[in-house]
Amino acid sequence: MPKIYQLLKGNPYVLPENLYRQILYLIKDYDRIKLQWSEELYTSPGRDGGPRGSRISDPTFSKALKRLRLEEDLKAMDKALTQIPEEYREHVINHSRYGIRFPDWADRKTWFKYQSKYIFHVAENLKKV
């Protein structure tokens, strides 16, 4: 899988390197997050150690909270995609999530600009910027 570098020169969407990597890995994890979000409704709650367990358990609340956090990540990524022109979206997603090369019908700088913009807006939607 090719490495995805952040365009630094003339890029208004530059993030600190660690945050950039964190958001990029979140984007790469989109499919797993979406699957986990949809399966969370049907999983059974874990056991807390039986009748003498020391913690107070509210499995419904725990599942709802976990699902809400996953949903926030998904919404942040989906909303950020609306900031990219429609003709570039699929290719920015394919490159960011799966490492698929950009097509040749646009300049590399154009592709990297939209990819940087997408990653920046995901971070912004998650209130990390």
N, C-alpha and C positions, 0 to 999 in steps of 0.2 A: 504494500500500500504506500503510495507516495506521501511524503511529508507535506503538511500544509503550513506554509509560512505566513506570517503576518506582514503585509506590505507596510513599510514604515515611512518611506519617503512620500510626502505629499498626501498622506492618508489622514483624513479628519476622524477616522474611526479606530485609532490606535488604542489598545488596551494594555495594561501591565501584562507582562509575559505570563505570569502564573494564572491570572484571571483569564487570559486568552486561552490557555491550555485547558483550564477547568471548563470553560464554556464549550470549547471544541469537543472535549470528551463527552460532555452532556449531549451535544448534538449527535455525535456518533452513536450514542446509546438510545436514541429516539425510539427505535423499534422495540427494544426490550422494555423501555418505560411504558410504552403504549400497551404492550401485551400484559405487563404486570398491573397496570391500571385497570384493564378490562377483567383480568382474572381475580382481582382483589375482592370483587363482589361475591365470588363463589368459593373462596377459601374458608376453611373452618378456623376458628380462633385457636391459638396455641394454648397449651396447658400451663398453669402457673405453679405447679408443684403439688397440687392436690389440696385437701382440706386444711392443711397446716401451712399453706403458702403464706409468705409474709407480705406480699404486695397486694394492693387493691387492684382488681382487674375489671376493666370495662372493655371487653373485646369489640363491641360495636363502635365505641368512640375511637379506639385504636385503629380499627380498619378504616373508619371514615377519615381520620386524620392522615393516615398514610396515603389514602386515595386522593385526598385534597392536595397533598404535597406533590404527588405525581402529576396531578391535573395542572397545577401551577406551572410545572416545568413544560408540559406539553403545550399549554396555552401560550407561554412565553415564546416558544419556538415557532408555533403556528402564526402568532401575531407578528413576529419579526419578519416572517416571510412576506407579509403583505407590503413591506417597505421596499421590496425588490420588484422591478418591472416584471410583468407576467412572463415575458418570453425568456427570461433568464432564470426563473425560479427553479424549474426542474433540474437544470444543470448545476446550479449552486448547491441544491440539496444533494444531488448525486455525488458531487465532488466532496462536500463537507462530511456527509454520512458514510459514504462507501468508497471514497478515493477514486472515483471514476474521472478520467481526464475530461477537461473542458473541450467542447467542440471548437473547430477552427474558424467558425463564421464570425467570431468577435475577437478583438485583440486581448491578449493575456491580461493587460492592465485593467481592462474593463471587467473581466471575470473576477480578478482579485479584488477590485474595488467593491463589487457587489457582494462578494463573499465576506469581506471585512465588514461591510455595512450590516450584513445579516448577523454575523457573530456579535457585533457591537450592540445591535438592537435586542438580541436575546439577553445579553448581560443587562441592558437597560431595563427590559421588561421584568427581569428578576430582581431589580433594584440593587444591582451590584456595582453600578456606575454612578 
